[in-house]
Amino acid sequence: GRILARNIYFFIPTKTDKDRETKLDYIKLVGTLVWAIKVHVRKEDLETELKNLLTPNQFIELQQIQQRPLRIANWLADYLIRMYEQNLINYRFLIELNQSMDRILEAMIACDRIASTPLPKAYSIHLKHLLLIYCLSVPFTFVEELNWLTVPAVGVITFSLLGIEEIGLEIENPFGNDPNDLPLEKFCYILQSDIAELIEYESQSSFDQIINESSGKV
């Protein structure tokens, strides 16, 4: 996301203030795309997370569809195609920007696959039965050698094995709101902060002149 936002900011020239504002809006949309992916994988409420990041028309459009990140990516792609048609960027750079966006969507698809593919129920049941049988048989293995120490030994072994099973269940879907899940909000805020700093960055006038006079020859 950072690479895509940076390339749009520095290497798509603008001729008017309106063009610059439009470009900045689409750079912000890169951050919105990441938030939309978070909402998508967590199946969260659209209004709570994205309403303040979108225009009213964009928000209404997203309310009517399921694949919201894909629609936001389409908006970005439409903008890049317009820049190409206006000869502000060349075809090679258009492909490079599109590939950056594709990598973001591929990450979303991978997250979606993880979130929607739980541990098979038959496997989980079989694992529970296997652990139960093993834990019940452990005392008979140690009782002659350990005597009364068999009780704490079996307790430690049972706790360890059941803990491993619980860890597997805990990380089965790492995109939720549990304490051990991935801090997706933190990732989104960091990217949004980086994009905000990029937008506030004041380029040197000589560099701006070179970019604006290049007519898209990157």
C-alpha positions as CSV (number, residue, x, y, z in Angstrom):
1,G,0.0,0.0,0.0
2,R,2.8,2.4,0.8
3,I,4.6,1.8,-2.5
4,L,1.4,2.3,-4.4
5,A,0.6,5.6,-2.6
6,R,4.1,6.8,-3.0
7,N,4.3,6.1,-6.7
8,I,0.9,7.8,-7.3
9,Y,2.1,10.9,-5.3
10,F,5.4,11.4,-6.9
11,F,5.1,10.1,-10.4
12,I,1.7,11.2,-11.6
13,P,2.0,14.8,-12.6
14,T,-0.8,17.4,-12.0
15,K,-1.4,20.6,-13.9
16,T,-4.1,22.3,-11.8
17,D,-5.0,22.4,-8.2
18,K,-8.1,20.4,-9.0
19,D,-5.9,17.7,-10.5
20,R,-3.8,17.7,-7.4
21,E,-6.8,17.4,-5.1
22,T,-8.1,14.5,-7.2
23,K,-4.8,12.7,-6.9
24,L,-4.7,13.2,-3.2
25,D,-8.2,11.8,-2.8
26,Y,-7.1,8.6,-4.6
27,I,-4.0,8.4,-2.5
28,K,-6.2,8.4,0.6
29,L,-8.3,5.8,-1.1
30,V,-5.3,3.4,-0.9
31,G,-5.6,3.7,2.9
32,T,-9.3,3.2,2.7
33,L,-8.7,0.0,0.7
34,V,-6.7,-1.5,3.6
35,W,-9.5,-0.5,6.1
36,A,-12.0,-2.2,3.7
37,I,-10.0,-5.4,3.7
38,K,-10.1,-5.4,7.6
39,V,-13.8,-4.9,7.5
40,H,-14.2,-7.6,5.0
41,V,-12.2,-10.3,6.7
42,R,-13.8,-9.5,10.1
43,K,-17.3,-9.1,8.7
44,E,-17.6,-5.8,10.5
45,D,-20.1,-3.0,10.1
46,L,-19.4,-0.9,7.1
47,E,-20.8,2.4,8.6
48,T,-18.7,2.2,11.8
49,E,-15.4,1.7,10.0
50,L,-15.5,3.3,6.6
51,K,-18.2,6.1,6.5
52,N,-15.8,8.8,7.5
53,L,-13.2,7.7,4.9
54,L,-15.6,7.8,1.9
55,T,-17.7,10.3,0.0
56,P,-21.5,9.9,0.4
57,N,-21.8,8.5,-3.1
58,Q,-19.0,6.0,-2.5
59,F,-20.4,4.9,0.8
60,I,-23.9,4.3,-0.8
61,E,-22.3,2.3,-3.6
62,L,-20.3,0.1,-1.2
63,Q,-23.4,-0.6,0.9
64,Q,-25.0,-2.3,-2.1
65,I,-22.2,-4.9,-2.7
66,Q,-20.3,-7.6,-0.9
67,Q,-16.8,-7.3,-2.3
68,R,-16.1,-3.8,-1.1
69,P,-12.3,-3.9,-1.3
70,L,-12.6,-5.0,-4.9
71,R,-14.8,-2.1,-5.8
72,I,-12.4,0.4,-4.2
73,A,-9.6,-1.3,-6.2
74,N,-11.7,-0.7,-9.3
75,W,-12.0,3.0,-8.5
76,L,-8.2,3.2,-8.2
77,A,-7.8,1.3,-11.4
78,D,-10.2,3.6,-13.2
79,Y,-8.2,6.6,-12.1
80,L,-4.9,5.1,-13.2
81,I,-6.4,4.3,-16.6
82,R,-7.6,7.9,-17.0
83,M,-4.1,9.1,-16.2
84,Y,-2.8,6.8,-18.9
85,E,-5.4,7.9,-21.5
86,Q,-4.4,11.5,-20.8
87,N,-0.7,10.6,-21.4
88,L,0.3,11.5,-17.9
89,I,1.8,8.1,-17.3
90,N,3.1,5.5,-19.7
91,Y,1.9,2.0,-20.2
92,R,4.8,0.4,-18.3
93,F,4.1,2.5,-15.3
94,L,0.4,1.8,-15.5
95,I,1.2,-2.0,-15.3
96,E,3.6,-1.4,-12.4
97,L,0.9,0.5,-10.4
98,N,-1.7,-2.2,-11.2
99,Q,0.7,-4.9,-10.1
100,S,1.1,-3.1,-6.7
101,M,-2.7,-3.1,-6.4
102,D,-2.9,-6.7,-7.3
103,R,-0.5,-7.6,-4.5
104,I,-2.8,-5.9,-2.0
105,L,-5.8,-7.9,-3.4
106,E,-3.8,-11.1,-3.3
107,A,-3.1,-10.6,0.4
108,M,-6.8,-10.0,0.9
109,I,-7.7,-13.2,-0.8
110,A,-5.2,-15.1,1.3
111,C,-6.6,-13.6,4.5
112,D,-10.1,-14.4,3.3
113,R,-9.2,-18.0,2.6
114,I,-7.7,-18.4,6.1
115,A,-10.7,-16.8,7.7
116,S,-13.2,-18.9,5.8
117,T,-11.4,-22.3,6.1
118,P,-11.8,-23.6,9.7
119,L,-10.2,-26.7,11.0
120,P,-12.2,-29.7,9.8
121,K,-14.7,-30.8,12.4
122,A,-13.8,-34.5,12.0
123,Y,-10.1,-33.7,12.6
124,S,-10.9,-31.7,15.7
125,I,-13.1,-34.4,17.2
126,H,-10.5,-37.1,16.4
127,L,-7.8,-35.0,18.0
128,K,-9.8,-34.6,21.2
129,H,-10.5,-38.3,21.4
130,L,-6.9,-39.2,20.8
131,L,-5.7,-36.8,23.5
132,L,-8.3,-38.1,26.0
133,I,-7.3,-41.7,25.5
134,Y,-3.6,-40.8,25.8
135,C,-4.1,-38.8,29.0
136,L,-6.1,-41.6,30.6
137,S,-3.4,-44.1,29.8
138,V,-0.5,-42.0,31.0
139,P,-0.9,-42.8,34.7
140,F,-0.6,-46.5,34.2
141,T,2.8,-45.9,32.5
142,F,4.4,-44.0,35.4
143,V,2.6,-45.2,38.5
144,E,5.2,-48.0,39.3
145,E,8.2,-45.7,38.9
146,L,6.8,-42.4,40.3
147,N,4.2,-43.6,42.8
148,W,2.5,-40.5,44.2
149,L,4.5,-38.2,41.8
150,T,2.4,-39.7,39.0
151,V,-0.4,-37.3,39.8
152,P,1.6,-34.0,39.3
153,A,3.5,-35.6,36.3
154,V,0.2,-36.5,34.6
155,G,-1.1,-33.1,35.4
156,V,1.8,-31.4,33.6
157,I,1.6,-33.7,30.6
158,T,-2.1,-33.3,30.3
159,F,-1.9,-29.5,30.6
160,S,0.8,-29.3,28.0
161,L,-1.1,-31.4,25.4
162,L,-4.4,-29.7,25.9
163,G,-2.7,-26.4,25.8
164,I,-1.3,-27.2,22.3
165,E,-4.7,-28.1,21.1
166,E,-6.2,-24.9,22.5
167,I,-3.4,-22.9,20.8
168,G,-4.4,-24.5,17.5
169,L,-8.0,-23.5,18.0
170,E,-7.0,-20.0,19.1
171,I,-4.9,-19.2,16.0
172,E,-7.4,-20.9,13.6
173,N,-8.8,-17.5,12.7
174,P,-6.2,-14.8,13.5
175,F,-8.3,-11.9,12.2
176,G,-10.9,-11.6,15.1
177,N,-11.0,-9.3,18.1
178,D,-9.5,-11.7,20.6
179,P,-6.4,-10.7,22.6
180,N,-4.2,-13.1,20.7
181,D,-5.5,-12.1,17.2
182,L,-3.6,-9.9,14.8
183,P,-3.9,-6.2,15.6
184,L,-5.4,-5.2,12.3
185,E,-6.5,-1.8,13.5
186,K,-2.9,-1.0,14.4
187,F,-1.7,-2.0,10.9
188,C,-4.4,0.1,9.3
189,Y,-3.6,3.2,11.5
190,I,0.1,2.9,10.7
191,L,-0.5,2.8,7.0
192,Q,-3.0,5.7,7.2
193,S,-0.5,7.7,9.2
194,D,2.2,7.0,6.6
195,I,-0.1,8.2,3.8
196,A,-1.0,11.3,5.8
197,E,2.7,12.1,6.2
198,L,3.2,11.5,2.5
199,I,0.4,13.9,1.6
200,E,1.8,16.6,3.9
201,Y,5.3,16.2,2.5
202,E,6.4,19.3,0.6
203,S,8.6,18.4,-2.3
204,Q,11.4,20.7,-3.5
205,S,10.2,23.0,-6.2
206,S,12.9,21.9,-8.6
207,F,11.8,18.3,-8.3
208,D,8.1,19.2,-8.7
209,Q,9.0,21.1,-11.8
210,I,10.8,18.1,-13.3
211,I,7.8,15.8,-12.5
212,N,5.2,18.2,-13.9
213,E,7.2,18.8,-17.1
214,S,7.9,15.1,-17.7
215,S,4.4,14.5,-19.2
216,G,4.2,11.1,-17.7
217,K,7.6,9.9,-19.0
218,V,8.6,7.9,-15.9
